[in-house]
Amino acid sequence: MPTDEDDGAFAGDATMAALYAHAPQSANFNKLRKRLMRSMRQAIDDFGMLNGQKRWLVCLSGGKDSYGLLALLLELKWRGLLPVELIACNLDQGQPNFPKHILPDYLTSLGVKHRIEYRDTYSIVKEKVPEGATYCSLCSRLRRGNLYRIAREEGCDAVVLGHHREDILETFFMNFFHGGRLASMPPKLLNDEGDVMLLRPLAYAAEDDLARFATAMQFPIIPCDLCGSQDGLQRNVMKAMLNDIETRMPGRKDTMLRALGHVNPSHLMDPKLFDFAALTA
């Protein structure tokens, strides 16, 4: 069985050989790949993502994060460290000029089991969202509902998404500044119906690492022309703020992420979490 210390030698496996066919054979790339795999394994372990899960629906948008998610999951599975069946899925949301051939061609070239689903949520978003408002919230809800449905149809007990460290921090600060609450993207979440788990194995992974990984792997990136064309998104403001903090004080992103996992209710202000009324001298 392959181990964590192996640097490659994927020739004996057709999927892995095809996956890493264009990857550089360098020490720096191997360090990057191993760092991402370690962070993924840590998240899977910390949040019990393998607790009863047997079949995962791995969701691909065509962006750098979801490509990286699939590649790292495939390698963990090849190494015998991920005892679940993987099914890749892309939800074609009917966006204009979406290159429909790229993802199925790529997944077929890897020999990865996949499903391409067409649902025109683009038209719904354009119709329902007022002029000047952002599309993200409605688009995300429509996409999530369809992914849960597909997971059920495919017999999957988990939907797996490619959200990373920055996504989690940006969501926290959006809720903090604009929602008046302390909340973010949980690495593991049970859906409202209680039958499908939502997992984010890249919760500890840095966006910069995923970007470098995607470039090195030469993934066929598909840009999001729906939300990517909008200026002034609050998430972009949060991203710029976090990048400025990280530039001024390197390492702060990791510190903030650790803080989300070390909550002290008695030192906050939520009487639903801590019984302040019962606190007496």
C-alpha positions as CSV (number, residue, x, y, z in Angstrom):
1,M,0.0,0.0,0.0
2,P,1.4,3.5,-0.8
3,T,2.4,5.6,2.2
4,D,2.5,9.3,2.9
5,E,6.2,9.4,2.2
6,D,5.8,8.2,-1.4
7,D,6.5,11.0,-3.9
8,G,4.6,9.7,-6.8
9,A,5.3,6.7,-9.0
10,F,1.7,6.7,-10.1
11,A,2.4,4.8,-13.3
12,G,0.8,1.6,-11.9
13,D,-2.6,3.4,-11.6
14,A,-4.3,4.8,-14.7
15,T,-6.3,7.4,-12.8
16,M,-3.4,8.7,-10.8
17,A,-1.1,8.7,-13.8
18,A,-3.6,10.8,-15.8
19,L,-4.3,13.1,-12.8
20,Y,-0.6,13.9,-12.3
21,A,0.5,13.7,-16.0
22,H,1.3,17.4,-16.2
23,A,2.4,18.0,-12.6
24,P,6.0,19.2,-12.1
25,Q,8.5,16.7,-10.7
26,S,10.0,19.0,-8.2
27,A,10.6,19.0,-4.4
28,N,8.6,22.2,-4.0
29,F,5.5,20.7,-5.7
30,N,5.8,17.6,-3.6
31,K,5.9,19.7,-0.5
32,L,2.9,21.6,-1.6
33,R,0.9,18.5,-2.4
34,K,1.8,16.8,0.9
35,R,1.0,19.9,2.9
36,L,-2.5,20.0,1.3
37,M,-3.0,16.3,1.9
38,R,-2.0,16.6,5.5
39,S,-4.4,19.5,6.1
40,M,-7.2,17.5,4.4
41,R,-6.5,14.4,6.5
42,Q,-6.4,16.5,9.7
43,A,-9.8,18.0,8.9
44,I,-11.3,14.6,8.0
45,D,-10.0,13.3,11.4
46,D,-10.8,16.3,13.5
47,F,-14.5,16.5,12.4
48,G,-15.2,12.8,12.1
49,M,-15.9,12.9,8.4
50,L,-15.5,9.2,8.0
51,N,-18.0,8.4,10.8
52,G,-20.4,6.1,8.9
53,Q,-19.9,7.7,5.5
54,K,-19.6,5.2,2.6
55,R,-20.3,7.1,-0.6
56,W,-19.4,10.8,-1.3
57,L,-20.7,13.1,-3.9
58,V,-17.8,15.3,-4.8
59,C,-19.1,18.6,-6.2
60,L,-17.1,20.3,-9.0
61,S,-17.7,23.8,-10.2
62,G,-14.8,23.9,-12.5
63,G,-12.9,26.3,-10.3
64,K,-9.4,25.7,-8.7
65,D,-10.8,24.7,-5.3
66,S,-13.1,21.9,-6.5
67,Y,-10.4,20.5,-8.9
68,G,-8.0,20.4,-6.0
69,L,-10.6,18.8,-3.7
70,L,-11.1,16.0,-6.2
71,A,-7.4,15.4,-6.9
72,L,-6.5,15.2,-3.2
73,L,-9.4,12.9,-2.4
74,L,-8.4,10.6,-5.3
75,E,-4.9,10.5,-4.0
76,L,-6.0,9.8,-0.4
77,K,-8.2,7.0,-1.7
78,W,-5.3,5.6,-3.8
79,R,-3.1,5.6,-0.7
80,G,-5.8,3.6,1.2
81,L,-6.5,6.4,3.5
82,L,-10.1,7.2,2.3
83,P,-12.4,4.1,2.5
84,V,-15.3,5.7,0.7
85,E,-16.6,5.5,-2.9
86,L,-16.3,8.8,-4.8
87,I,-18.7,10.1,-7.4
88,A,-17.8,13.5,-9.0
89,C,-20.7,15.7,-9.9
90,N,-21.1,19.0,-11.8
91,L,-24.3,21.0,-11.7
92,D,-24.6,22.9,-15.0
93,Q,-26.8,25.9,-13.9
94,G,-27.4,27.2,-17.3
95,Q,-25.0,30.1,-17.3
96,P,-24.4,31.6,-20.7
97,N,-21.4,30.4,-22.6
98,F,-20.7,27.7,-20.0
99,P,-18.3,25.2,-21.7
100,K,-20.2,22.0,-21.2
101,H,-17.6,19.7,-22.5
102,I,-14.7,20.6,-20.2
103,L,-15.6,18.8,-17.0
104,P,-17.0,15.6,-18.6
105,D,-14.0,15.4,-20.9
106,Y,-11.6,15.8,-17.9
107,L,-13.4,13.3,-15.7
108,T,-13.6,10.8,-18.5
109,S,-9.9,11.2,-19.1
110,L,-9.3,10.3,-15.5
111,G,-11.7,7.4,-15.5
112,V,-13.6,8.9,-12.6
113,K,-17.2,8.0,-12.1
114,H,-19.3,11.2,-12.5
115,R,-22.6,12.7,-13.2
116,I,-23.3,15.9,-15.1
117,E,-26.7,17.4,-14.1
118,Y,-28.4,20.3,-16.0
119,R,-30.7,22.6,-14.1
120,D,-31.3,26.2,-15.3
121,T,-31.1,28.0,-12.0
122,Y,-29.4,30.9,-13.8
123,S,-32.7,32.1,-15.2
124,I,-34.4,31.8,-11.8
125,V,-31.6,33.9,-10.2
126,K,-31.7,36.5,-12.9
127,E,-35.5,36.7,-12.5
128,K,-35.8,36.8,-8.7
129,V,-32.8,38.9,-7.7
130,P,-33.4,42.7,-8.0
131,E,-31.2,44.8,-10.2
132,G,-27.9,45.7,-8.4
133,A,-28.3,42.9,-5.7
134,T,-25.9,40.0,-5.5
135,Y,-26.7,36.6,-6.8
136,C,-24.7,34.5,-4.4
137,S,-27.2,33.7,-1.7
138,L,-30.1,32.5,-4.0
139,C,-27.7,30.8,-6.4
140,S,-26.1,28.9,-3.5
141,R,-29.5,27.8,-2.1
142,L,-30.7,26.5,-5.4
143,R,-27.5,24.7,-6.1
144,R,-27.4,23.1,-2.6
145,G,-31.0,21.8,-2.9
146,N,-30.2,20.2,-6.3
147,L,-27.0,18.6,-4.9
148,Y,-28.8,17.0,-2.0
149,R,-31.3,15.6,-4.4
150,I,-28.6,14.2,-6.6
151,A,-26.8,12.7,-3.6
152,R,-30.0,10.8,-2.7
153,E,-30.5,9.6,-6.2
154,E,-26.9,8.3,-6.4
155,G,-27.1,6.7,-3.0
156,C,-24.6,9.1,-1.5
157,D,-24.6,9.9,2.2
158,A,-22.4,13.0,1.9
159,V,-22.1,16.0,-0.3
160,V,-18.5,17.2,-0.4
161,L,-17.6,20.8,-1.2
162,G,-14.3,22.6,-1.9
163,H,-14.6,25.5,0.6
164,H,-11.2,26.4,2.2
165,R,-9.7,28.3,5.0
166,E,-10.4,31.7,3.5
167,D,-14.0,30.9,2.6
168,I,-14.6,30.0,6.3
169,L,-12.9,33.2,7.6
170,E,-14.7,35.4,5.1
171,T,-18.1,33.9,6.0
172,F,-17.4,34.5,9.7
173,F,-16.6,38.2,9.2
174,M,-19.6,38.6,6.8
175,N,-21.8,37.3,9.6
176,F,-19.9,39.3,12.2
177,F,-20.1,42.7,10.4
178,H,-23.4,42.3,8.5
179,G,-25.4,39.6,10.2
180,G,-24.8,40.4,13.8
181,R,-23.9,36.8,14.7
182,L,-20.9,34.6,15.3
183,A,-21.2,31.9,12.7
184,S,-19.3,30.5,9.7
185,M,-19.2,27.5,7.4
186,P,-18.9,24.4,9.5
187,P,-16.6,21.6,8.2
188,K,-19.4,19.1,8.8
189,L,-23.1,19.8,8.7
190,L,-26.2,17.6,8.6
191,N,-28.9,18.9,6.2
192,D,-32.3,19.9,7.5
193,E,-33.9,16.6,6.4
194,G,-31.3,14.7,8.4
195,D,-30.3,12.3,5.6
196,V,-27.3,13.8,3.9
197,M,-24.1,15.1,5.5
198,L,-22.3,18.1,4.0
199,L,-18.5,17.9,4.3
200,R,-15.7,20.5,3.7
201,P,-12.4,18.5,3.8
202,L,-10.4,21.6,2.7
203,A,-11.4,23.5,5.8
204,Y,-7.7,23.9,6.9
205,A,-6.3,24.4,3.4
206,A,-5.0,27.8,2.4
207,E,-6.4,29.4,-0.7
208,D,-2.9,30.4,-2.0
209,D,-1.8,26.8,-1.7
210,L,-4.8,25.6,-3.7
211,A,-4.2,28.2,-6.3
212,R,-0.5,27.2,-6.7
213,F,-1.6,23.5,-6.8
214,A,-4.1,24.2,-9.5
215,T,-1.6,26.1,-11.7
216,A,1.0,23.3,-11.3
217,M,-1.6,20.6,-12.1
218,Q,-2.8,22.6,-15.2
219,F,-6.5,22.1,-14.3
220,P,-8.9,23.3,-17.0
221,I,-10.4,26.1,-15.0
222,I,-13.9,27.3,-15.8
223,P,-14.6,30.9,-14.5
224,C,-17.9,31.8,-12.9
225,D,-19.4,34.4,-15.2
226,L,-22.5,34.7,-13.0
227,C,-21.2,36.0,-9.7
228,G,-17.7,36.7,-10.9
229,S,-19.0,39.5,-13.1
230,Q,-20.4,41.4,-10.1
231,D,-18.4,44.2,-8.5
232,G,-18.5,45.2,-4.8
233,L,-19.4,41.8,-3.4
234,Q,-19.1,41.9,0.4
235,R,-17.1,38.6,0.3
236,N,-14.5,40.4,-1.8
237,V,-14.4,43.2,0.8
238,M,-13.8,40.6,3.5
239,K,-11.1,38.9,1.4
240,A,-9.3,42.2,0.9
241,M,-9.5,42.9,4.6
242,L,-8.1,39.5,5.6
243,N,-5.3,39.7,3.0
244,D,-4.3,43.1,4.4
245,I,-4.2,41.7,7.9
246,E,-2.1,38.7,6.8
247,T,0.3,41.1,5.0
248,R,0.7,43.2,8.1
249,M,0.8,40.3,10.5
250,P,1.8,37.1,8.9
251,G,0.1,34.0,10.3
252,R,-3.0,35.8,11.5
253,K,-5.3,33.7,9.2
254,D,-4.2,30.5,10.9
255,T,-4.7,32.1,14.3
256,M,-8.2,33.3,13.5
257,L,-9.1,29.8,12.2
258,R,-7.9,28.2,15.4
259,A,-10.0,30.7,17.3
260,L,-13.1,29.4,15.6
261,G,-12.3,26.0,17.2
262,H,-11.7,27.4,20.7
263,V,-14.9,29.0,21.9
264,N,-15.5,30.0,25.5
265,P,-19.2,30.7,25.9
266,S,-18.8,32.2,29.4
267,H,-16.6,35.0,27.9
268,L,-19.1,35.9,25.2
269,M,-22.6,37.4,25.5
270,D,-25.1,34.7,24.6
271,P,-27.3,33.7,27.5
272,K,-28.6,30.8,25.4
273,L,-25.1,29.3,25.5
274,F,-24.2,30.2,29.1
275,D,-26.5,30.7,32.1
276,F,-25.3,34.1,33.3
277,A,-28.4,34.4,35.5
278,A,-27.4,31.4,37.5
279,L,-23.8,32.8,38.1
280,T,-23.6,33.8,41.7
281,A,-20.7,34.6,44.1
